[in-house]
Amino acid sequence: MKKWMLVCCCERDIETPEFFDTKEEAQEAMCKDFAYMLGLTAEEAKKIMLEGHDVDGDANIFEDYAWADKHISCDWRIFNMAGRV
């Protein structure tokens, strides 16, 4: 059973959730989506997540969630499906 779920909502449209075995896999997918949205590399997005700073006040990414209000408004959230970790 997959233990982690990544949900993305762009402009009030909830995308189909993605499921992962580890939180790290879900974070990688979120970093890729966030990077694509902002025209960054996945490595740049991961660095922003680890350092905890925003992107020009229009976007930010954390361990469990991210948001971006650039061209369109998108939000990502990682959920633990197995209860406590």
N, C-alpha and C positions, 0 to 999 in steps of 0.2 A: 504494500500500500504506500502510495506517495504521501509524504508527510508535510510538504510545503506547497502553498498555492500563491501564485502571483496574479493579481487582478489589475487591469489597466482600464481607466475610464477617460476617454477623450471627448470633450464637448458633449457631455452627458450620455455618451454612448459607451456602455460597458462591454468591453471585449470578452471573448471567451477566455476563461481562466486557464492558466498553465499550471501543471503540477510537477513537483520535483521531489527527489529523494532527500536532498540536503538543502539547508538554508543557503549555503554558498552557491549552489547551482541556481537557486531562485535569484540571488543577488546578481550573479553574472548576467542572467537574462534581463533583469531590470536595468542594469548598467548599459547593456547593449541597446535596449529600447530608448533609454534616456539619452544616450550618446547620439543615436540616430536622429532623435527629435531636435537636438541642439547642434548638430553638425560637428560632434566631437568624436574622438576615438573611444572605444570601450575602456581603454587604459586611463584616459583623461577623466572619464566619468567615475571610475573606481577611485582615482586619486581624490576627486572632489568628495566622494562618499567618506573616505578615510580621514580626510582633513577637516571635513565639516564646514566648508564655506560655500556660499551661494555663487551662482553664475549671473553676474550683473544685476542681482536683485530680482531676476525673472525666473529662476529655477534653483532647485536644490535637491540633493539626494542623500539619504541616510541609510542605516542598516535595513530598516523595515519598510520604508516608504520614500517616495520621491514625488516631486511636482514640477511642472514647467508651464509657464504662461508666455511663451514666445509667439509663434505664429498661431497656435491654437492652445487651448488649455487641456493639459493631461495630468492625471494623477495615477500613481502606482502604489500598490500595497501588498506586502508579503504577509501571509497568514500561516500560522502553525496549525495544521490539521490534526495533529496527534495529541493535542493537549499540551501539557507542560513539557519543557525540554530538559 
